[in-house]
């Protein structure tokens, strides 16, 4: 997003999704 606060929110969401993805990979092996 172009709005600074929304942009930060998007980055945080992407980071959280990335963490979940890595955790799932580790869990599934």
TIDREN-634332 format. One record per residue: x, y, z of N, C-alpha, C in turn. Coordinates in steps of 0.1 Angstrom, whole numbers, plus 5000, padded with zeros to 4 digits. Example, Ala and Ser with C-alpha at 12.3 -4.5 7.8 and 13.67 -1.06 7.14 Angstrom:
<nodes>
NODE    nX    nY    nZ   caX   caY   caZ    cX    cY    cZ
NODE  5132  4943  5078  5123  4955  5078  5132  4967  5078
NODE  5128  4978  5071  5137  4989  5071  5129  5000  5079
</nodes>
This chain:
<nodes>
NODE    nX    nY    nZ   caX   caY   caZ    cX    cY    cZ
NODE  5008  4988  5000  5000  5000  5000  5009  5012  5000
NODE  5003  5024  4996  5010  5036  4995  5010  5043  5009
NODE  4999  5041  5016  4998  5047  5030  5009  5041  5038
NODE  5017  5050  5045  5028  5045  5053  5024  5034  5063
NODE  5014  5037  5071  5009  5028  5082  5004  5015  5075
NODE  4997  5016  5064  4992  5004  5058  5004  4996  5052
NODE  5014  5003  5047  5025  4997  5041  5032  4989  5052
NODE  5034  4995  5064  5041  4987  5075  5032  4975  5079
NODE  5019  4977  5079  5010  4966  5082  5012  4954  5072
NODE  5013  4958  5059  5015  4948  5049  5028  4940  5051
NODE  5039  4948  5054  5052  4941  5057  5051  4932  5069
NODE  5044  4936  5079  5043  4928  5091  5035  4915  5088
NODE  5024  4917  5080  5016  4905  5076  5025  4895  5068
NODE  5032  4901  5059  5041  4892  5050  5051  4885  5059
NODE  5057  4892  5069  5067  4886  5078  5060  4875  5086
NODE  5048  4877  5091  5041  4867  5099  5038  4855  5091
NODE  5033  4857  5079  5030  4846  5070  5043  4838  5067
NODE  5054  4845  5065  5066  4839  5062  5071  4830  5074
NODE  5069  4835  5086  5072  4827  5098  5064  4815  5098
NODE  5051  4816  5096  5042  4805  5097  5046  4795  5086
NODE  5050  4799  5074  5054  4790  5064  5066  4783  5068
NODE  5076  4789  5074  5088  4782  5078  5085  4772  5089
NODE  5077  4776  5098  5073  4767  5109  5066  4755  5103
NODE  5058  4757  5093  5051  4746  5087  5061  4736  5080
NODE  5071  4742  5074  5081  4734  5067  5089  4726  5077
NODE  5092  4732  5088  5100  4725  5099  5091  4714  5105
NODE  5078  4717  5107  5069  4707  5113  5068  4696  5103
NODE  5066  4698  5090  5064  4688  5081  5077  4681  5077
NODE  5088  4687  5080  5101  4681  5076  5104  4684  5062
</nodes>
